[in-house]
Amino acid sequence: MKDTTPEDLESQPSSTRHPLVDHVLTSASLKSLAHPLRVRIYDELSAYGPMTASGLAERLGESSGATSYHLRQLERAGLVREDETRGKGRERWWERRPGSISIPDARNLPPGSAERLAVKLVEDEWNRSREQNFREYTAEGEQVFGPEWLDIATSDTINLRLTPDQLHGLVTDIDVVLKDYIDRYKRTPSPGSRPVQIQINAFPLVRGELTTEPPSKEDR
């Protein structure tokens, strides 16, 4: 079976892409990912590490035949690979390829094109997954985790007034911290660690005030 390499994923110069992104998906890889179950499989492998097709099927409520088929499609697209350090006999373990990915900017794609529709599907599935993960934590966290986790987990809302350059500086500073943790712990987790997901949203409010005046004391 042909093993598609990471070089089959399109890369952009670091000056024009998010600093934490290693690969921008090509049209072919994007179309291969653009299936709800494939996005879910990719997310599971990203969050929890290597699994078998049957293990994924149990977690996702699907048949092992379905997960096996979609894993092979993701493998051909260079998004997952077999973990040859695990498994016995015919049992196959799968992992996502190392490195972070990004999807193309929909603004640069023709309206109604297959690529733009694929971007929309993948974005919708990623957002659904993030929302579901946080809802599960808020609903079930107290029953699952002890105080060593509950006391440090956080969900903060911070309201600021920033220019585009200032927002870019904030995101860049956050990226520096995240990259340090990715380099230290992504491939070599510490004893006692468990899957943790970091969700950070930073964006200008659509219904913001159309004014250049400084905020009042009450707004600061």
PASEBA-1860 file (N, C-alpha, C; in nm, 3 decimals):
! residues 220
1> MKDTTPED> 0.084/-0.119/0.000/0.000/0.000/0.000/0.088/0.124/0.000 ~ 0.058/0.220/-0.085/0.138/0.341/-0.093/0.121/0.422/0.034 ~ 0.232/0.463/0.091/0.230/0.545/0.212/0.256/0.688/0.173 ~ 0.154/0.771/0.174/0.170/0.910/0.137/0.249/0.982/0.245 ~ 0.348/1.058/0.205/0.436/1.124/0.299/0.388/1.265/0.330 ~ 0.440/1.326/0.438/0.400/1.462/0.469/0.433/1.561/0.359 ~ 0.529/1.526/0.271/0.563/1.617/0.162/0.447/1.633/0.064 ~ 0.350/1.538/0.067/0.234/1.550/-0.018/0.137/1.656/0.034
9> LESQPSST> 0.162/1.706/0.156/0.084/1.815/0.209/0.152/1.946/0.172 ~ 0.073/2.041/0.126/0.128/2.167/0.080/0.176/2.250/0.198 ~ 0.294/2.311/0.185/0.346/2.399/0.289/0.354/2.541/0.236 ~ 0.333/2.638/0.324/0.348/2.778/0.289/0.466/2.833/0.365 ~ 0.530/2.939/0.313/0.640/3.002/0.387/0.593/3.045/0.525 ~ 0.681/3.036/0.623/0.641/3.067/0.760/0.592/3.209/0.776 ~ 0.635/3.300/0.689/0.594/3.440/0.702/0.450/3.463/0.660 ~ 0.389/3.365/0.593/0.253/3.385/0.544/0.153/3.290/0.607
17> RHPLVDHV> 0.194/3.215/0.708/0.101/3.123/0.771/0.113/3.132/0.921 ~ 0.017/3.072/0.989/0.017/3.068/1.135/0.144/2.998/1.182 ~ 0.216/3.056/1.279/0.345/2.998/1.319/0.337/2.859/1.377 ~ 0.219/2.815/1.424/0.208/2.681/1.480/0.166/2.578/1.376 ~ 0.146/2.620/1.252/0.099/2.530/1.147/0.217/2.479/1.065 ~ 0.228/2.346/1.055/0.335/2.286/0.976/0.294/2.263/0.831 ~ 0.167/2.233/0.807/0.121/2.201/0.673/-0.016/2.263/0.647 ~ -0.032/2.318/0.528/-0.163/2.361/0.480/-0.211/2.254/0.383
25> LTSASLKS> -0.331/2.202/0.404/-0.378/2.090/0.324/-0.393/2.128/0.177 ~ -0.350/2.038/0.092/-0.375/2.054/-0.051/-0.524/2.029/-0.078 ~ -0.568/2.061/-0.197/-0.707/2.038/-0.234/-0.743/1.891/-0.220 ~ -0.651/1.802/-0.264/-0.680/1.658/-0.257/-0.692/1.611/-0.113 ~ -0.600/1.653/-0.026/-0.606/1.612/0.114/-0.728/1.670/0.183 ~ -0.762/1.795/0.149/-0.879/1.859/0.207/-1.006/1.782/0.172 ~ -1.020/1.745/0.045/-1.138/1.671/0.002/-1.144/1.533/0.070 ~ -1.027/1.472/0.094/-1.026/1.343/0.162/-1.071/1.355/0.306
33> LAHPLRVR> -1.038/1.467/0.371/-1.077/1.488/0.510/-1.223/1.529/0.522 ~ -1.278/1.588/0.416/-1.412/1.649/0.423/-1.524/1.546/0.425 ~ -1.528/1.471/0.532/-1.635/1.376/0.559/-1.655/1.378/0.711 ~ -1.776/1.392/0.760/-1.796/1.406/0.905/-1.727/1.299/0.988 ~ -1.733/1.173/0.946/-1.673/1.067/1.025/-1.520/1.074/1.018 ~ -1.466/1.114/0.904/-1.320/1.124/0.895/-1.267/1.237/0.983 ~ -1.340/1.348/0.990/-1.299/1.455/1.080/-1.303/1.407/1.224 ~ -1.405/1.332/1.260/-1.417/1.280/1.397/-1.305/1.181/1.427
41> IYDELSAY> -1.273/1.095/1.332/-1.163/1.000/1.350/-1.032/1.076/1.371 ~ -1.009/1.175/1.287/-0.885/1.253/1.296/-0.878/1.325/1.431 ~ -0.989/1.379/1.477/-0.993/1.446/1.606/-0.964/1.349/1.721 ~ -1.019/1.228/1.714/-0.996/1.129/1.820/-0.848/1.092/1.828 ~ -0.787/1.069/1.713/-0.645/1.034/1.711/-0.560/1.152/1.757 ~ -0.603/1.274/1.725/-0.529/1.392/1.769/-0.535/1.408/1.920 ~ -0.651/1.387/1.978/-0.670/1.412/2.121/-0.622/1.297/2.209 ~ -0.641/1.173/2.163/-0.618/1.059/2.252/-0.505/0.965/2.208
49> GPMTASGL> -0.447/0.990/2.092/-0.336/0.907/2.048/-0.380/0.785/1.970 ~ -0.286/0.693/1.943/-0.312/0.579/1.855/-0.428/0.492/1.902 ~ -0.505/0.442/1.804/-0.616/0.351/1.831/-0.630/0.254/1.715 ~ -0.703/0.146/1.740/-0.739/0.053/1.633/-0.871/0.096/1.570 ~ -0.902/0.039/1.457/-1.029/0.069/1.392/-1.146/0.028/1.481 ~ -1.133/-0.085/1.550/-1.241/-0.129/1.638/-1.253/-0.039/1.760 ~ -1.140/0.009/1.812/-1.144/0.101/1.924/-1.211/0.232/1.886 ~ -1.180/0.283/1.767/-1.245/0.404/1.718/-1.394/0.381/1.697
57> AERLGESS> -1.428/0.265/1.644/-1.568/0.234/1.619/-1.648/0.236/1.750 ~ -1.591/0.179/1.856/-1.659/0.176/1.985/-1.677/0.317/2.039 ~ -1.575/0.400/2.028/-1.582/0.536/2.081/-1.681/0.622/2.003 ~ -1.691/0.599/1.872/-1.771/0.685/1.787/-1.909/0.628/1.755 ~ -1.937/0.507/1.803/-2.067/0.446/1.776/-2.084/0.406/1.631 ~ -1.976/0.363/1.567/-1.978/0.321/1.427/-1.933/0.176/1.416 ~ -1.945/0.119/1.298/-1.895/-0.016/1.275/-1.745/-0.011/1.249 ~ -1.677/-0.120/1.283/-1.532/-0.124/1.258/-1.503/-0.124/1.108
65> GATSYHLR> -1.596/-0.175/1.028/-1.579/-0.171/0.883/-1.576/-0.028/0.832 ~ -1.664/0.056/0.889/-1.669/0.196/0.848/-1.542/0.270/0.889 ~ -1.498/0.250/1.014/-1.378/0.320/1.057/-1.255/0.270/0.982 ~ -1.249/0.140/0.951/-1.136/0.087/0.874/-1.129/0.151/0.736 ~ -1.244/0.162/0.671/-1.249/0.222/0.538/-1.202/0.367/0.541 ~ -1.253/0.444/0.636/-1.218/0.587/0.640/-1.074/0.608/0.686 ~ -1.022/0.519/0.769/-0.880/0.527/0.805/-0.792/0.508/0.683 ~ -0.828/0.416/0.596/-0.749/0.394/0.474/-0.753/0.517/0.384
73> QLERAGLV> -0.868/0.583/0.378/-0.877/0.705/0.296/-0.790/0.816/0.356 ~ -0.790/0.827/0.487/-0.706/0.927/0.552/-0.558/0.893/0.534 ~ -0.526/0.765/0.532/-0.387/0.724/0.510/-0.342/0.764/0.370 ~ -0.426/0.740/0.271/-0.390/0.777/0.133/-0.370/0.927/0.119 ~ -0.441/1.004/0.202/-0.427/1.150/0.196/-0.308/1.200/0.278 ~ -0.236/1.110/0.343/-0.120/1.150/0.421/-0.153/1.207/0.556 ~ -0.274/1.185/0.606/-0.316/1.244/0.732/-0.298/1.150/0.851 ~ -0.305/1.019/0.829/-0.280/0.922/0.935/-0.184/0.817/0.882
81> REDETRGK> -0.127/0.740/0.974/-0.037/0.632/0.934/-0.049/0.519/1.035 ~ -0.002/0.402/0.997/-0.004/0.288/1.088/0.107/0.304/1.191 ~ 0.074/0.277/1.317/0.173/0.277/1.424/0.228/0.135/1.434 ~ 0.343/0.114/1.373/0.400/-0.020/1.364/0.464/-0.067/1.493 ~ 0.469/0.019/1.595/0.525/-0.022/1.724/0.421/-0.091/1.810 ~ 0.295/-0.092/1.764/0.188/-0.153/1.842/0.123/-0.264/1.761 ~ 0.041/-0.342/1.827/-0.039/-0.442/1.759/0.029/-0.576/1.746 ~ -0.054/-0.680/1.734/-0.007/-0.816/1.715/-0.085/-0.881/1.603
89> GRERWWER> -0.018/-0.960/1.523/-0.085/-1.029/1.414/-0.145/-0.931/1.314 ~ -0.274/-0.946/1.290/-0.341/-0.862/1.191/-0.396/-0.733/1.252 ~ -0.380/-0.717/1.382/-0.430/-0.596/1.448/-0.346/-0.475/1.404 ~ -0.415/-0.371/1.359/-0.346/-0.251/1.313/-0.384/-0.132/1.402 ~ -0.282/-0.060/1.446/-0.303/0.062/1.523/-0.274/0.181/1.433 ~ -0.350/0.287/1.452/-0.338/0.405/1.367/-0.309/0.527/1.451 ~ -0.231/0.618/1.393/-0.202/0.745/1.457/-0.204/0.855/1.351 ~ -0.230/0.977/1.395/-0.221/1.089/1.301/-0.074/1.121/1.279
97> RPGSISIP> -0.044/1.170/1.161/0.095/1.205/1.133/0.137/1.323/1.220 ~ 0.264/1.327/1.262/0.312/1.439/1.343/0.302/1.570/1.267 ~ 0.289/1.677/1.340/0.282/1.809/1.278/0.140/1.862/1.274 ~ 0.127/1.993/1.285/-0.005/2.056/1.284/-0.047/2.088/1.141 ~ -0.178/2.092/1.120/-0.230/2.120/0.986/-0.324/2.240/0.991 ~ -0.346/2.297/0.876/-0.443/2.404/0.860/-0.515/2.382/0.728 ~ -0.637/2.433/0.720/-0.712/2.425/0.595/-0.697/2.558/0.521 ~ -0.712/2.559/0.390/-0.698/2.683/0.314/-0.799/2.788/0.358
105> DARNLPPG> -0.767/2.913/0.335/-0.857/3.024/0.364/-0.969/3.023/0.260 ~ -1.093/3.005/0.307/-1.207/2.997/0.214/-1.221/3.121/0.127 ~ -1.172/3.235/0.176/-1.183/3.359/0.099/-1.106/3.352/-0.032 ~ -1.006/3.264/-0.037/-0.924/3.252/-0.157/-0.975/3.145/-0.254 ~ -1.091/3.085/-0.221/-1.146/2.978/-0.304/-1.272/3.027/-0.375 ~ -1.297/2.980/-0.496/-1.416/3.025/-0.572/-1.545/2.989/-0.499 ~ -1.641/3.081/-0.493/-1.771/3.050/-0.431/-1.836/2.929/-0.497 ~ -1.887/2.838/-0.415/-1.954/2.720/-0.468/-1.861/2.609/-0.513
113> SAERLAVK> -1.729/2.630/-0.505/-1.635/2.526/-0.549/-1.632/2.411/-0.450 ~ -1.586/2.294/-0.498/-1.576/2.177/-0.411/-1.482/2.204/-0.295 ~ -1.373/2.278/-0.322/-1.277/2.307/-0.217/-1.339/2.396/-0.108 ~ -1.418/2.495/-0.150/-1.478/2.584/-0.051/-1.583/2.510/0.033 ~ -1.659/2.424/-0.031/-1.756/2.343/0.043/-1.686/2.249/0.140 ~ -1.570/2.195/0.098/-1.494/2.107/0.186/-1.442/2.183/0.308 ~ -1.393/2.305/0.287/-1.347/2.388/0.398/-1.460/2.411/0.497 ~ -1.578/2.442/0.446/-1.693/2.468/0.532/-1.729/2.345/0.614
121> LVEDEWNR> -1.729/2.228/0.551/-1.762/2.104/0.624/-1.661/2.078/0.735 ~ -1.533/2.089/0.702/-1.430/2.060/0.802/-1.438/2.161/0.916 ~ -1.456/2.288/0.884/-1.468/2.390/0.989/-1.588/2.362/1.080 ~ -1.701/2.327/1.020/-1.821/2.299/1.099/-1.798/2.181/1.193 ~ -1.731/2.076/1.144/-1.706/1.959/1.227/-1.607/1.990/1.338 ~ -1.505/2.068/1.308/-1.409/2.106/1.412/-1.478/2.188/1.521 ~ -1.562/2.283/1.480/-1.633/2.364/1.579/-1.728/2.280/1.662 ~ -1.798/2.186/1.597/-1.889/2.098/1.670/-1.812/2.016/1.772
129> SREQNFRE> -1.697/1.966/1.732/-1.617/1.884/1.823/-1.568/1.965/1.942 ~ -1.520/2.086/1.918/-1.472/2.170/2.028/-1.584/2.202/2.126 ~ -1.700/2.239/2.072/-1.813/2.271/2.158/-1.858/2.150/2.239 ~ -1.860/2.033/2.175/-1.901/1.912/2.244/-1.804/1.878/2.356 ~ -1.675/1.890/2.328/-1.576/1.858/2.431/-1.592/1.947/2.554 ~ -1.616/2.076/2.531/-1.630/2.167/2.646/-1.762/2.143/2.718 ~ -1.869/2.113/2.645/-1.998/2.082/2.710/-1.985/1.957/2.797 ~ -1.915/1.856/2.747/-1.897/1.734/2.824/-1.819/1.762/2.953
137> YTAEGEQV> -1.720/1.850/2.944/-1.642/1.881/3.063/-1.728/1.953/3.167 ~ -1.805/2.051/3.124/-1.886/2.126/3.220/-1.997/2.041/3.280 ~ -2.048/1.944/3.201/-2.158/1.861/3.249/-2.111/1.745/3.337 ~ -1.995/1.689/3.305/-1.953/1.565/3.371/-1.821/1.575/3.446 ~ -1.753/1.689/3.435/-1.619/1.701/3.492/-1.610/1.668/3.639 ~ -1.708/1.711/3.718/-1.703/1.688/3.863/-1.713/1.540/3.897 ~ -1.778/1.461/3.811/-1.791/1.318/3.837/-1.669/1.239/3.788 ~ -1.590/1.299/3.702/-1.479/1.227/3.640/-1.344/1.264/3.701
145> FGPEWLDI> -1.326/1.393/3.733/-1.195/1.441/3.773/-1.191/1.479/3.921 ~ -1.073/1.470/3.978/-1.051/1.512/4.115/-1.013/1.659/4.122 ~ -0.994/1.713/4.242/-0.963/1.855/4.257/-0.831/1.895/4.193 ~ -0.737/1.798/4.177/-0.610/1.834/4.115/-0.628/1.881/3.971 ~ -0.739/1.839/3.908/-0.772/1.887/3.773/-0.876/1.999/3.778 ~ -0.978/1.983/3.857/-1.088/2.080/3.859/-1.041/2.218/3.909 ~ -0.944/2.221/4.000/-0.899/2.348/4.056/-0.815/2.429/3.959 ~ -0.761/2.365/3.854/-0.674/2.439/3.762/-0.736/2.457/3.624
153> ATSDTINL> -0.835/2.375/3.589/-0.904/2.394/3.461/-0.978/2.527/3.464 ~ -0.984/2.597/3.350/-1.043/2.730/3.351/-1.112/2.762/3.220 ~ -1.209/2.847/3.230/-1.275/2.903/3.112/-1.291/3.052/3.139 ~ -1.210/3.133/3.074/-1.209/3.277/3.099/-1.265/3.354/2.980 ~ -1.337/3.459/3.009/-1.380/3.554/2.907/-1.317/3.689/2.940 ~ -1.237/3.739/2.849/-1.165/3.865/2.870/-1.204/3.961/2.759 ~ -1.256/4.076/2.794/-1.297/4.176/2.696/-1.194/4.287/2.690 ~ -1.138/4.309/2.573/-1.037/4.412/2.551/-1.076/4.499/2.432
161> RLTPDQLH> -1.008/4.610/2.417/-1.021/4.693/2.297/-0.882/4.697/2.233 ~ -0.869/4.635/2.116/-0.740/4.620/2.052/-0.746/4.662/1.907 ~ -0.634/4.706/1.854/-0.619/4.728/1.711/-0.582/4.595/1.647 ~ -0.590/4.585/1.515/-0.546/4.460/1.450/-0.402/4.424/1.486 ~ -0.312/4.524/1.492/-0.173/4.495/1.528/-0.162/4.443/1.670 ~ -0.239/4.501/1.761/-0.236/4.456/1.900/-0.290/4.314/1.915 ~ -0.398/4.282/1.842/-0.452/4.147/1.845/-0.352/4.049/1.788 ~ -0.282/4.089/1.682/-0.179/4.003/1.625/-0.068/3.978/1.725
169> GLVTDIDV> -0.030/4.081/1.800/0.073/4.065/1.902/0.029/3.969/2.012 ~ -0.098/3.979/2.052/-0.151/3.889/2.155/-0.146/3.745/2.106 ~ -0.195/3.722/1.986/-0.196/3.586/1.931/-0.054/3.532/1.918 ~ 0.039/3.616/1.874/0.178/3.574/1.859/0.238/3.536/1.994 ~ 0.210/3.616/2.098/0.261/3.584/2.231/0.204/3.451/2.281 ~ 0.075/3.429/2.258/0.014/3.303/2.298/0.079/3.187/2.223 ~ 0.106/3.207/2.095/0.168/3.101/2.015/0.306/3.063/2.069 ~ 0.381/3.160/2.117/0.515/3.131/2.171/0.504/3.036/2.290
177> VLKDYIDR> 0.409/3.064/2.380/0.390/2.978/2.497/0.342/2.839/2.454 ~ 0.244/2.834/2.362/0.191/2.705/2.318/0.299/2.622/2.250 ~ 0.380/2.684/2.166/0.484/2.609/2.095/0.584/2.550/2.193 ~ 0.615/2.622/2.299/0.707/2.570/2.399/0.651/2.443/2.461 ~ 0.522/2.443/2.494/0.459/2.325/2.554/0.445/2.211/2.452 ~ 0.415/2.246/2.328/0.405/2.144/2.223/0.540/2.073/2.206 ~ 0.648/2.152/2.198/0.781/2.094/2.180/0.821/2.005/2.297 ~ 0.778/2.043/2.419/0.820/1.967/2.538/0.736/1.842/2.563
185> YKRTPSPG> 0.606/1.849/2.533/0.518/1.743/2.582/0.436/1.670/2.475 ~ 0.431/1.720/2.352/0.344/1.658/2.251/0.385/1.514/2.224 ~ 0.513/1.491/2.204/0.560/1.357/2.170/0.615/1.281/2.290 ~ 0.641/1.351/2.401/0.697/1.285/2.519/0.617/1.327/2.642 ~ 0.495/1.275/2.658/0.413/1.312/2.774/0.476/1.266/2.905 ~ 0.449/1.342/3.010/0.503/1.312/3.142/0.420/1.204/3.212 ~ 0.479/1.131/3.305/0.401/1.034/3.385/0.287/1.105/3.457 ~ 0.170/1.043/3.458/0.054/1.102/3.523/-0.025/1.198/3.435
193> SRPVQIQI> 0.020/1.215/3.311/-0.052/1.307/3.222/-0.175/1.239/3.164 ~ -0.269/1.318/3.116/-0.388/1.270/3.049/-0.421/1.368/2.938 ~ -0.507/1.331/2.842/-0.539/1.422/2.732/-0.598/1.554/2.784 ~ -0.544/1.664/2.737/-0.590/1.798/2.772/-0.611/1.874/2.641 ~ -0.719/1.949/2.631/-0.746/2.028/2.511/-0.747/2.175/2.549 ~ -0.671/2.256/2.475/-0.666/2.400/2.498/-0.746/2.469/2.389 ~ -0.846/2.545/2.428/-0.927/2.620/2.332/-0.912/2.768/2.362 ~ -0.864/2.843/2.265/-0.844/2.987/2.281/-0.913/3.059/2.166
201> NAFPLVRG> -1.001/3.150/2.198/-1.068/3.231/2.096/-1.030/3.377/2.117 ~ -0.985/3.443/2.013/-0.952/3.586/2.019/-0.999/3.649/1.890 ~ -1.097/3.738/1.898/-1.155/3.793/1.776/-1.226/3.924/1.807 ~ -1.238/4.012/1.706/-1.313/4.137/1.725/-1.463/4.108/1.723 ~ -1.538/4.171/1.812/-1.682/4.151/1.815/-1.747/4.215/1.694 ~ -1.832/4.139/1.628/-1.897/4.188/1.505/-1.981/4.311/1.534 ~ -2.053/4.310/1.645/-2.140/4.423/1.680/-2.070/4.519/1.775 ~ -1.943/4.547/1.747/-1.868/4.640/1.830/-1.911/4.784/1.804
209> ELTTEPPS> -1.865/4.871/1.891/-1.902/5.011/1.878/-1.827/5.075/1.762 ~ -1.898/5.152/1.681/-1.836/5.222/1.570/-1.793/5.360/1.618 ~ -1.686/5.363/1.698/-1.639/5.488/1.755/-1.490/5.481/1.776 ~ -1.426/5.595/1.770/-1.282/5.601/1.797/-1.254/5.663/1.932 ~ -1.359/5.694/2.008/-1.342/5.754/2.139/-1.296/5.650/2.239 ~ -1.216/5.689/2.339/-1.171/5.592/2.440/-1.289/5.544/2.521 ~ -1.283/5.423/2.576/-1.393/5.370/2.656/-1.410/5.450/2.784 ~ -1.532/5.451/2.835/-1.558/5.515/2.962/-1.500/5.431/3.074
217> KEDR> -1.494/5.489/3.196/-1.440/5.415/3.309/-1.515/5.287/3.335 ~ -1.649/5.291/3.310/-1.731/5.173/3.336/-1.695/5.059/3.243 ~ -1.642/5.090/3.123/-1.612/4.987/3.023/-1.471/4.931/3.040 ~ -1.387/4.998/3.116/-1.248/4.955/3.125/-1.230/4.833/3.213
END
